[in-house]
Amino acid sequence: MRDKINSTDSNLSSSIRRTGGEAIILAGGLGTRLREVVSDLPKCMAPVAGQPFLKHVIRYLLSQGIEKFIFSLGYKHEIIEEFLNDQFPTVNYQVSIEQDPLGTGGAIQLACKRATETDIIVVNGDTIFKSNSEDAFAMHIQNKAECTLLLKPMQNFDRYGAVELDDDYTVKNFREKQFFQTGDINAGVYVLNVESFLDKDFPEKFSFEKDYLEKFYTTKKIYGLIRDAYFIDIGIPADFNKAQEELRQIPLHLENITAGWTVFLDPDGVINYEKEDDYILSWDEFEFYPGVTDAIRLLSKKFNTIIMVSNQRGIGRGLMSEEDLLDIQQKMKTRIEEDGGRIDKIYYCIATDSKHFFRKPNPGMALQATKDFPAIDLSKTIMIGNKLSDMQFGRNAGTYTVYLETTHPRQMLPHPDIDLTFDSLLDFAKAL
């Protein structure tokens, strides 16, 4: 499926299309080694920094542009299914359920039969490796690989085996677990060609590592990509406890905001009064909140990039035309510019499908902004909105969040999806 958003600035009105990736998340583990610190839960549901670990995995993959998910489930799968339905109802996902344990290979094989993309990424639900997935996909496609392993350099370890590569980055050897002073470990993240993998004559139950990787790497179609990125595997209590601090949301301190930061703004309920259960259909219905243009003037001095992001389902539902929306946006921008502020670009999604990747809270519009503005660092970005879906959009993209209490109930802090709250955009701007 190809996605569409629209964008506007003073010189542009165009359709933007991209194809996103698909991921299998192996989430059927029992977590027997965590029994002393975690109750009777699937391992990926162990609470880390106030959230199930699986939530950290999903949000990281969303921030990498993964649009479709296949969750490979087994042990207590109903717990994970309930979690997904409650926490990620707008994510495009399927579930693949093992009735009996099939091993890593059998689980991947079963999940691959549901894949819709030619090449997919496979990750473990109890591991995060923050390596750029686009790099891995690019290398994989360029080499026409069957499988590309992501490798993490480590020192003084005996918990993992090591992987050696040839000069052409094909896998040269897998070394068994022992003490290594230095080495590159298999980080448990793979880019896999679905057709090639399913063409193999595997039994129903087998090991991906032993019966696939270590058996077929000599064909020279299995590659490795070394990246020294953040890695955590919560499979043992020591690393589970370590993850509690390392994956904790870093507090947002306004004094740390510098000129290189970015701000995303949702318009309705932030810039202008919104109509309850309805849409602003024309400029005559548009009304700025008091002090908003002054607020944006202040933000323009503080932030390097100011982006507006909005869902515009009213167009998709035929209640207004795209020309009506563009007229509203242009007149809004003109008024903001007359008062000394600016909006660098406006993105809007007209899709009516709540699982569309560019419809908030899915992060597609934020990721498109990073392609259009390469200087944007989402870890130095704030999403400002008046709905929890705006806050979830920010978290799914990897940004900080500010909740404005203009139209919806006050949210008590601490809240997992909210960093700070203010009464209005002007109050936030004055606090900088």
N, C-alpha and C positions, 0 to 999 in steps of 0.2 A: 504494500500500500504506500502510495506517495502522499506526502503531507503538503499542505498549502497554508501559508499565512500571507498577510499583506503588510506592507510597511509604508510609512509616509514620512518625508521630511520636506523641507522647503523646495526641493528639486526632484522628488522621487515619489512615484506611486507604482509599485510593481509587485507581481506575484513571485514568491520565493518557494522553491521546491527542494526537498532533500529526501534521501532514503536513509532511514535509521537502522541500527543494528538490532540483533536478536540475541538474547542470552539464556542459557540454561543455568539455573542455580541448583546445585545439589544440596538438598535440605532434608535428607532423610536420616541423618545421623542420630544415634541414641545418646551420645554424650556421656558414656559410662565413666570416663576419666574425670568428669566434672561433678560427679554425684556429691562430693563433699562440699561443693560451693553452690550447686544449683539443684533445685527440686526436680521432680520427675517431669522434665520438659524435653522436647527435641533440642539437640545441642544448639542449633541456630537461633532458638528462641531464648537463650540465656540472656538475662538482663545485663546490658553493658551501658554505663553512663546514663542510666535511667530509661533506656529503650531496648527492646529485643535486638540482639546483634544483627538479625536479618534486616532490620530497618536501616541500619548503617550500610549494609551491603547494597540494598536496593537503591538507596538514595545516592550512593557513590556511582553506581552504574547509570542511573538516570542523569546525573551530572556529566557523565561521559557520552551522552547521546544515545544510550540504549533505549529503544522504543518498545520492544516486545520481549516478554519474559515467558519462560517455561520453567515452572517450579517442579523439580523432581522430589517427590515426597514419599515417605514411608511411615516410619514410627510416629504415632500420634498425629497423623496428617491433618486431622480435623482441627487441631489447635492452630496450625499454620493457615489453613483455609479460612478460619474465622478471623484471624489476624489480618490477612490480605483483604478480605471483604470489608473489614472495618477501617483499616488504615490506608489502603491503596485502592479504593473503588474505581478510580479513574485511570489506573494503569492497565495497559493492554497485556493481559496474561492468561496463560493456560496452566493446568496442573497435570502432571504425569505421576501416577501413584503405583508404587511397587506393592503388590499384595504380599509378597515374600521378598526378603533381601536379595538383590540381584548383583551385588558388588558394584563398584564404581563404573565399570564398563557396561554392565547390564542396565544400570540406571540411565547412563548417557544414551545408550542404544535405544531404550524405550522412549526417552524424551525426544531424541532426534526424529522420531517418526511423526512428531507434531510440528517440527520446524517448518517455517515458511520461507526462510532465507537460505541461500546456497552455502554461505559460510556463517558460522555462529561463534559466539564466545561462550566458553564453559567456565564456571567458577564454583568454588566451594562456598556453602552457606555459612561456614564457620571461619572464613579467612577473608581478609581484605588486602589487596595489593594495589596500591594507588599509582599504577603505571598507566600511561596514556594509551587507551585502547585503540585510538586511530592509528598510532604508530604500528601496533601489532597487526591490525587489519591490513595496513598498507604493505608491510613486509610480507605478510602471508599471501596476499593477492599477487604481488610482484613476482614471488618465487613459485607461484602455482602450487603451493604446499598442500599436503594432506592435513598436516597439523603443525601449528606453531606454538611452542611452549614459551611462556614468560618466565624468566629466571631472575633470581634475586641474589646478588653477591652477599656473602656472609663470612664472618670470621669466628673461629673457635667454637665450632658447633659439632654435636654428635646426634642431634635429634632427626636430622634429615640426611638423605643421600645427596650426592653431587652430580651435576650434569656437565659433561665436557663437550665443546663444540669444535668442529673443523673450521678452517679458514673461511669457508663459504657459508658458515653459520648453520650447517646441518649438524644434527646431533652425532657426535663421535662416540660417546660412551655414557652409560649410566653407572655410577659407582655406588656400591651399597652403603648403608648407614655405618659410620665409624667416626672417629674424631678427625675433623679437618681443621687445620689452621685457617685456611681460606678456601673458598669454593663458591660455586653458583648453584643454588638449590632450585628445584622445581617449585615455583610459587603457587601451583595449583590453579593456574589460569591458562586456558588454551583457546586458540582460534582453530576451529575444526571445519573441514570441508565435509558437509553432511553426506553427500552422495558417495564419496570415496570411503567414508567410514562405514556406512550401511552396506556397502558392497562386499565388505569382508564377511567371511563365513564364521561369525562368532556364535557361541552357544548363548542361551538366555542369560546365564549368570557367568560373569567373568570380571577380571580386574583390568581397568583401563591402563594402569601403569605397567603391570607385568605382562598382560596378554596382548596389549596393543602397542604401547610406546616401546617397551623393551624388546618386543618381537619384531616390529616393523621399521625401527629407526634405520636399519642398514639399507633400506630401499632409497635413502637419501631424499625422501619427501617429507621428512620431519625436521623442522627447523627450531632454533632457539633464539630468543631476543633477550638480551641482558639489560636490565634497567635497575638502577640503584634507587628505588622508590620506597615509600613507607610500606611495611609489611607487618601484619599481625595475624596469628593463628591462635584462636582461643581454646585449642584442644586440650590444654593442660591447665591446672589451676594457676600456676605462676603467670602464664601469659594472659589468662582470663582476668586476673587481678590487674595486670599491667594495662590492659585495654581500658579499664575503668577510667583511668586518668587520661590516657592518650587520645581517646575518642570523645572526651568531654567537650561540649561546645565552648569555645573560647569566648569569654564575655566581651560584649561590645562596649568600648569606652570611647565616648565622642571625642575626647581630646586626642585620640590616636588617629583620627581621620585626617588625611593629608590631601594635597591637590590631585593625587593620582587615583583617588577613589571614584566609584560610580554609584549613581542612585537610580533605581527603577521606581517608577510611580504608577500606581493604578489610578485612573482618573475619577470614576464615580465614587463619591464618598471620601475622596482625598482632595481633588482639585475642585470638583463641582458637586453641588447637591445631587443626590441620586433619587430616582423615582422608585418608590417601594413596589417590588414585583413588576417592574415595567422598565422601559428603555427611554433614554433621551433620544428623541427621533428627529429633532431639528434644532437649529441655533436658537429659536425663540424659546425653547424649553431649557436651554443651557443656562446655568447660573453659578458663577464662581462663589466659593466660600469666601467670607470676609478675610482679607489679608493674604489670600493665596498667591496673587501675583507678586506681592512683596516677599513672600516666603520663597518663591522660585527664583527671584532676583538674588536673595541671599544664598540659596543653594548653588546658583550659577557661579558664584565667587568661590565656593568651597569645593565643588565636585568637578572633576575633569569631564565626565560624561553624564548627561541626564537623559534617561530613556523612559518613554511611557509604554506600558504594556497593558492590553485590555482584551477581554473576551467580548466579542460583538455578535452574539448569537441572534440578535434581532435581525441582522442582515440575512443570516442563514435561514431564519424562519419567515423571511419575506415581509417583515414589518417595516423595514426601511431599506433604502438602496445604499449601495456603497458610495455613490455620489453624495448622498445626504450626510454620511459619516465624514467624508473628506471635507465637506463644507464646514461642518462643526469643528473639525480638527484644525483646519487652516485659520478659521476666525479665532479659535482659542489661542493658537500659537502667535498670531498677530498681536493679540491683546497682551500676552505674556511678554513678547519682545518689546512692545511699546513701553512697558513698565520696567525694562532693563533685564529681563530674564531670558531664558532660552530652553527649548526642548530639542535635543540633538536628533532624535529620531522617535518615531511612533510605530510600534508593532501592534497588530490586532489580529485576532483569529475569529473567523466568521463561522467556524464549524459548529454544528449542533451536537455532534457526537462527543460525549463527555470524556471519552478515552482518546480523543485526538491529541497527538503529542504536543501540539502547539496551543492547546487550550489549557489555561491555568486550572488546576495546580500543576499540571505537567510542565516541564521546564523548557519546552522547545523555543519559545520566544527569547528567553535569556541566552540560550546557546547560539541562536542565530545572531544575536547582538555581539557575541564574542567573535564571530566570524567577520561581521561587518566592521567591528571596532577591535582590532587585535590587541590594543593596549588594555582592554578591560580584563581585570583580574577578579573573578567572581568571589574570591576569598577577601577582596577589598571592595565589596559591593553591598549596598543596603537595599532591600525591597521594602517599600512603604505602601501599606494598604489598610483597608478597614474591614477585611474579612479574614477568617482563618484560612480560606483557600489561597489568599494572597501570601500568607505566612508559609503555607505548605509549598507554594510555588518557589519561594525563596529558599527554603531548606532543600527542596529537590534539586535546585540549581547549585546549591553550595554557597548561598549568600547569608548575610545577616538580615534580620527582619525588625521592622518597627511597625507596631500596630496602632492605628489611630482610632480613638474611641468616639467617632463622629456619629455613627448610625447603628452600630451593633453593640451587644452587651459588653461591659467591661470584662477583660480577661485578667485573672489573677496571676501574678508572677510569683515564683518561677513557672514558666510554661515551656514545654520542650520546643515549641515552634516560634516563640516570641522572645526577642532580646530586650526590647524596650517598648514602652507605651507612652503616647502623648495624646492630648486632647485634640490637637489639630496639626496640620502641616506647618503653620506659622509657629506654633509652640516648639516643634522640633527644630525648625530653622533657627530660631532665636537661641536654642540651647547649644548650638554648635560653637 
